[in-house]
Amino acid sequence: MRKFTTAAAAFAGLALTAALPATSARAADITGAGATFPFPIYAKWAEAYKAASGIGLNYQSIGSGGGIRQIRAKTVDFGASDAPVKGEELTRDGMIQFPMVMGGVVPALNVQGVGQRGLKLTGPLLAEIFLGDVKKWNDPKIVALNPGVTLPDATINVVYRSDGSGTTFVWTEYLSLVSDAWKSKIGTNTSVQWPVGVGGRGNEGVSGTVRQIANSIGYVEYAYAKQNNLSYALVQNAAGQFPVPDDKSFQAAANGANWESQPGFGISLNNQRSPEAWPIVSATFILMYAKPADPARSQAALKFFDWAFANGDKLALDLEYVPLPDPVKAKVRASWKGMTDAAGKPIF
């Protein structure tokens, strides 16, 4: 299996077809743009789908904000965002939204003397670090959580996303849930005014910056941390436990979720109360027009997503993502009936 490595990450902002066997672009190829979070699995699905169907996928990993802008500008067949678009905006824009896959966000570390997952942190403490209130790795609050770990007397270097980012939305929503100070001073958004730190563009940029800067901490989608051999902290969940980030703890956050409680399935999976749940979990979403200007191209995109639901679960798990539960997939497929041509005929 081809892993999404640091070297490959450098090309994540390019058209996804650049990572596939060289072919000439064709009208039948699908176009999309947006979130960097799902790029590795979209690339793997696209590779397998092209082998099965002959149809390629040109996906630009430019961040959730860019994906929303491009689908609104109608320059792509679909946009991708980790931050769900609100129901009133979907209605205004004439779009539908649905989740494709799930994953977790982790605090990535490059701290002297700390192993791959050798540090424990709480949500409120993470908020204090990213607010700049906790400044040293050997701060008594961190030391108290990590008996037996030798922490350096070194300044904490915060790394954040510099672009509009669904991963930032997930991260800042979590911090807002666990810290009143964060909620009142910074809040939740795809882009915020960071009190401290340096920025990196995309999950790739944050991963690379954490690797380069000693004693740093950032936040990235778990697949990037795992496949780029980054250390990460274990985060205390709402039940007081420190679960390991993996498919089981991500799935635990999704179990029992009421996916239809928000328009476009736009629910939050952050800070769920299950003892097994990783506390920072999100689905990643697709945006398409309910009445597309080119129904045939939208139909081709839906065929790709349908294929991924039917055939892509193992590929997702191999890359540290979590497939949607089968009942949720069924609900998503049912939502596609709301996509019609100019005559009102469903396109899928």
Rosetta blueprint (number, residue, H / E / L):
1 M L
2 R L
3 K L
4 F L
5 T L
6 T H
7 A H
8 A H
9 A H
10 A L
11 F L
12 A L
13 G L
14 L L
15 A L
16 L H
17 T H
18 A H
19 A H
20 L L
21 P L
22 A L
23 T L
24 S L
25 A L
26 R L
27 A L
28 A L
29 D L
30 I E
31 T E
32 G E
33 A E
34 G E
35 A L
36 T L
37 F L
38 P L
39 F H
40 P H
41 I H
42 Y H
43 A H
44 K H
45 W H
46 A H
47 E H
48 A H
49 Y H
50 K H
51 A H
52 A H
53 S H
54 G L
55 I L
56 G L
57 L E
58 N E
59 Y E
60 Q E
61 S E
62 I L
63 G L
64 S H
65 G H
66 G H
67 G H
68 I H
69 R H
70 Q H
71 I H
72 R H
73 A L
74 K L
75 T L
76 V L
77 D L
78 F E
79 G E
80 A E
81 S E
82 D L
83 A L
84 P L
85 V L
86 K L
87 G H
88 E H
89 E H
90 L H
91 T H
92 R H
93 D H
94 G L
95 M E
96 I E
97 Q E
98 F E
99 P E
100 M E
101 V E
102 M E
103 G E
104 G E
105 V E
106 V E
107 P E
108 A E
109 L E
110 N E
111 V L
112 Q L
113 G L
114 V L
115 G L
116 Q L
117 R L
118 G L
119 L L
120 K E
121 L E
122 T L
123 G H
124 P H
125 L H
126 L H
127 A H
128 E H
129 I H
130 F H
131 L H
132 G L
133 D L
134 V L
135 K L
136 K E
137 W L
138 N L
139 D L
140 P H
141 K H
142 I H
143 V H
144 A H
145 L H
146 N L
147 P L
148 G L
149 V L
150 T L
151 L L
152 P L
153 D L
154 A L
155 T E
156 I L
157 N E
158 V E
159 V E
160 Y E
161 R E
162 S L
163 D L
164 G L
165 S L
166 G H
167 T H
168 T H
169 F H
170 V H
171 W H
172 T H
173 E H
174 Y H
175 L H
176 S H
177 L H
178 V H
179 S L
180 D H
181 A H
182 W H
183 K H
184 S H
185 K H
186 I L
187 G L
188 T L
189 N L
190 T L
191 S L
192 V L
193 Q L
194 W L
195 P L
196 V L
197 G L
198 V E
199 G E
200 G E
201 R L
202 G H
203 N H
204 E H
205 G H
206 V H
207 S H
208 G H
209 T H
210 V H
211 R H
212 Q H
213 I L
214 A L
215 N L
216 S E
217 I E
218 G E
219 Y E
220 V E
221 E E
222 Y H
223 A H
224 Y H
225 A H
226 K H
227 Q H
228 N L
229 N L
230 L L
231 S E
232 Y E
233 A L
234 L E
235 V E
236 Q L
237 N L
238 A L
239 A L
240 G L
241 Q L
242 F L
243 P L
244 V L
245 P L
246 D L
247 D H
248 K H
249 S H
250 F H
251 Q H
252 A H
253 A H
254 A H
255 N L
256 G L
257 A L
258 N L
259 W H
260 E H
261 S H
262 Q L
263 P H
264 G H
265 F H
266 G L
267 I L
268 S L
269 L L
270 N L
271 N L
272 Q L
273 R L
274 S L
275 P L
276 E L
277 A L
278 W L
279 P L
280 I L
281 V E
282 S E
283 A E
284 T E
285 F E
286 I E
287 L E
288 M E
289 Y E
290 A L
291 K L
292 P L
293 A L
294 D L
295 P H
296 A H
297 R H
298 S H
299 Q H
300 A H
301 A H
302 L H
303 K H
304 F H
305 F H
306 D H
307 W H
308 A H
309 F H
310 A H
311 N H
312 G L
313 D H
314 K H
315 L H
316 A H
317 L H
318 D H
319 L L
320 E L
321 Y L
322 V E
323 P L
324 L L
325 P L
326 D H
327 P H
328 V H
329 K H
330 A H
331 K H
332 V H
333 R H
334 A H
335 S H
336 W H
337 K H
338 G H
339 M L
340 T E
341 D L
342 A L
343 A L
344 G L
345 K L
346 P E
347 I L
348 F L
